[in-house]
Amino acid sequence: MLIAVQKRWLSWDFAVNDGPRTVAEIDVSWWREQGVLRVQGADYRVYREGWMRGDFLLESAGSVLARAEKPSAFRRAFTIKYADTHYTLQAESAFRRAFELLSGGRKIGSVSPQGIFTRRALVDLPPDLPLPVRVFVIWLTVILWKRQAEAASG
């Protein structure tokens, strides 16, 4: 089980911990849906293909490793493609911030806040997914949390 911990108060940047050690960092851009994932010493670029439309990509050294499509503007969900496998990341319910990862319609993982007023999250994703892909799933969840917070504030 991983734990995503907010780096600073009111920040959308996270450290991803496996027990006592930090295995990844998520740095979210403040002005667009993009950022950098630092996973075990390697940098991965995450960004949206287009300005307001297009897939969300996980890229390393110019190669796309995974992509996520947001099929509907009205649903908090993504369809993720990695290594010829499709996954669905979706909100567990309309009223909670918890997300579940599905494969073939079956729940295989989750990203859940540890409390109502915290951005700290428990991350239970399959260990057979490479760590950069698991961190990409966390980043996608953070993007949806950020959108929800921005919509609520104004």
C-alpha positions as CSV (number, residue, x, y, z in Angstrom):
1,M,0.0,0.0,0.0
2,L,1.3,3.5,-0.9
3,I,0.4,6.7,0.8
4,A,0.3,10.0,-1.1
5,V,1.1,12.9,1.2
6,Q,0.6,16.6,0.3
7,K,4.0,18.3,0.2
8,R,2.9,21.7,1.5
9,W,-0.2,23.2,2.9
10,L,-2.6,24.2,0.1
11,S,-0.4,22.5,-2.5
12,W,-1.4,20.0,-5.1
13,D,2.1,18.5,-5.1
14,F,2.5,15.1,-3.4
15,A,5.2,12.7,-2.1
16,V,4.3,9.0,-2.6
17,N,5.6,6.9,0.2
18,D,6.0,3.1,0.5
19,G,6.3,2.7,4.2
20,P,9.0,5.1,5.5
21,R,10.6,5.8,2.1
22,T,9.5,8.2,-0.6
23,V,9.4,6.4,-3.9
24,A,7.9,9.1,-6.1
25,E,7.0,12.8,-6.2
26,I,4.1,14.4,-8.1
27,D,4.6,18.1,-9.1
28,V,1.4,19.5,-10.5
29,S,1.6,22.7,-12.7
30,W,-0.5,25.5,-11.3
31,W,-1.8,26.8,-14.6
32,R,-2.5,23.7,-16.8
33,E,-3.2,20.0,-16.3
34,Q,0.4,18.9,-16.6
35,G,3.3,18.2,-14.4
36,V,6.3,16.0,-13.6
37,L,6.4,12.7,-11.9
38,R,9.7,11.8,-10.3
39,V,9.7,8.0,-9.8
40,Q,12.8,6.4,-8.2
41,G,15.1,9.0,-9.7
42,A,13.6,9.1,-13.2
43,D,11.4,12.0,-14.5
44,Y,8.2,11.4,-16.4
45,R,6.2,14.1,-18.1
46,V,2.4,14.1,-17.6
47,Y,0.2,16.4,-19.7
48,R,-2.9,16.9,-21.7
49,E,-2.5,16.5,-25.4
50,G,-4.5,19.5,-26.3
51,W,-5.3,22.8,-24.6
52,M,-8.8,22.0,-23.4
53,R,-9.3,18.6,-25.1
54,G,-7.4,15.5,-25.8
55,D,-5.9,12.5,-23.9
56,F,-3.8,12.8,-20.8
57,L,-0.3,11.2,-21.4
58,L,2.4,9.7,-19.3
59,E,5.7,10.2,-21.3
60,S,9.3,9.2,-20.7
61,A,12.1,10.2,-23.0
62,G,9.7,11.1,-25.8
63,S,7.8,7.9,-25.7
64,V,4.2,7.6,-24.5
65,L,3.9,4.9,-21.8
66,A,0.2,5.3,-21.0
67,R,-2.7,7.4,-22.0
68,A,-6.0,8.3,-20.3
69,E,-9.1,9.5,-22.0
70,K,-11.9,11.4,-20.2
71,P,-15.0,10.0,-22.0
72,S,-17.4,12.5,-20.5
73,A,-17.2,16.0,-19.1
74,F,-19.9,15.1,-16.7
75,R,-18.4,12.0,-15.1
76,R,-15.4,11.8,-12.8
77,A,-13.8,9.0,-14.8
78,F,-10.9,8.1,-17.1
79,T,-10.3,5.2,-19.4
80,I,-6.6,4.4,-19.2
81,K,-4.6,2.4,-21.8
82,Y,-1.3,0.8,-20.8
83,A,0.4,-2.1,-22.6
84,D,-2.7,-3.1,-24.6
85,T,-4.8,-3.3,-21.5
86,H,-7.6,-0.9,-20.7
87,Y,-8.5,0.2,-17.2
88,T,-11.2,2.5,-15.8
89,L,-10.5,5.0,-13.1
90,Q,-13.8,6.3,-11.7
91,A,-15.3,7.9,-8.6
92,E,-16.7,5.3,-6.2
93,S,-19.8,7.4,-5.8
94,A,-21.1,10.9,-6.7
95,F,-20.6,12.2,-3.1
96,R,-17.1,10.9,-2.2
97,R,-13.6,11.7,-3.3
98,A,-12.5,8.0,-3.4
99,F,-11.7,6.5,-6.7
100,E,-11.5,2.9,-7.8
101,L,-9.5,1.3,-10.6
102,L,-11.3,-1.3,-12.6
103,S,-10.1,-3.9,-15.1
104,G,-12.8,-5.8,-17.1
105,G,-15.4,-4.3,-14.9
106,R,-13.8,-5.7,-11.7
107,K,-12.3,-3.5,-9.0
108,I,-8.6,-4.0,-8.7
109,G,-7.5,-1.0,-6.8
110,S,-8.4,2.4,-5.2
111,V,-7.1,5.8,-4.3
112,S,-9.0,7.1,-1.2
113,P,-8.5,10.2,1.0
114,Q,-7.7,9.4,4.6
115,G,-10.2,11.9,5.8
116,I,-12.8,14.5,4.9
117,F,-10.5,17.5,5.2
118,T,-7.2,16.1,4.0
119,R,-5.5,15.5,0.7
120,R,-3.5,12.6,2.2
121,A,-4.5,9.4,0.4
122,L,-4.2,5.6,0.7
123,V,-3.3,4.1,-2.6
124,D,-4.0,0.4,-3.1
125,L,-3.1,-0.3,-6.7
126,P,-1.9,-3.7,-8.2
127,P,1.8,-4.2,-7.8
128,D,2.0,-5.8,-11.2
129,L,1.4,-2.3,-12.7
130,P,4.7,-0.5,-12.9
131,L,5.3,2.2,-10.3
132,P,5.3,5.0,-12.9
133,V,1.8,3.9,-14.1
134,R,0.5,3.7,-10.5
135,V,1.8,7.2,-9.9
136,F,0.1,8.3,-13.2
137,V,-3.2,6.9,-11.7
138,I,-2.6,9.0,-8.6
139,W,-1.9,12.1,-10.7
140,L,-5.1,11.6,-12.6
141,T,-7.0,11.4,-9.3
142,V,-5.3,14.5,-8.1
143,I,-6.4,16.4,-11.3
144,L,-10.0,15.5,-10.6
145,W,-9.7,16.5,-6.9
146,K,-8.2,19.8,-8.0
147,R,-11.0,20.4,-10.5
148,Q,-13.6,19.7,-7.8
149,A,-11.9,22.0,-5.3
150,E,-11.7,24.8,-7.9
151,A,-15.3,24.4,-8.9
152,A,-16.4,24.5,-5.2
153,S,-14.4,27.6,-4.5
154,G,-15.6,29.7,-7.2
